[in-house]
Amino acid sequence: MRYDLAGKTLLITGAARGIGAQLARAAVARGARVAVVGLEGELLRQLCADLDAHWYECDVTDQAALDAAMTSTVDRFGGIDVVVANAGIANLGTVAVGPVDALVRTVEVNLCGAIRTVSAALPHVTAARGHVLIVSSAAAFTAMPGMAAYCASKAGVEQFANVLRLEARQHGVTVGTAHPIWIDTDLVRDIRDDLASFRTALRRLPWPLSTVVPVEQCVGALLRGIERRKRKVYVPRSLAVVQALRPVVLSGLSDALITRFGGDSMVTQMEDEVRRLGRSFGRTSVEG
């Protein structure tokens, strides 16, 4: 049975731009009430002025601030039916060029931030017998140089959701993870602009791992996933095949593919590029 979003309250983190902002627009168009959470208060304010939505500025690694965001949303709308843990960042460069604080920050935002978000929202979602959607990634079951912390955090997010699904189902709560490939957002554009090595790798990767998906297409898939309370959402759907081949991929196929498509030289080039950049995140990243 379709989970009708009309009249439901969705809380979305990382909603100032990209997937989160577009999801907010699309959910309002479905008749949902929307609360958006993120670090860029001015962008959130502008978004909500257009949508008559609710916004709260906070860092997803700050539990007290997240708890306050939930309280503020419940005060405005009376409850929370769906939480979408979408906030995410991606550091630039390999483990060797670090710095380690950038690697750790990526895990803190992507994994710990999702855990904190869901934990803060769960009592309200449980009361509504609602749905939890955590935005993971194709990186949860693939590997690429320069993405160690990102891949680790997205794999962790998936497993967190898998266990939460078992724990929450007795209360009528459903839990899904979304696994997008490269989405045409500021995050991906920043990496593409900063690193020629990434542009080369993207051209060389086999289909569907080389696909760049418009954000509107991604958001359409996420909305359908929420409305059907799906366990997994793949963007594009062909990624389900890659997921099914996970035991093969993790047994060495991904290493062979990366080597075949110039992985060793790409690592050296990427490290040189990141050293020259002198920063660990993309230009538009707010690191939270």
Buried (B, 14 or more C-beta within 10 A) or exposed (E): EEBEBEEBBBBBBBBBBBBBBBBBBBBBEBEBBBBBBBBBEEBBEBBBEEBEBBBBBBBBBBBEBBBBBBEBBBEBBEBBBBBBBBBBBBBBBBEEBBEEEBBBBBBBBBBBBBBBBBBBBBEBBBBBEBBBBBBBBBBBBBBBBBBBBBBBBBBBBBEBBEEBBEEBEEEEBBBBBBBBBBBBBBBBBBBBEBBEBBEBBBEBBEEBBBBEBEBEBBBBBBBEBBBBBBEBBBBBEEBBEBBEBEEEBEEEEBEEBBEEBBBEEBBEBBBEBBEEBEEBBBEBBBBB
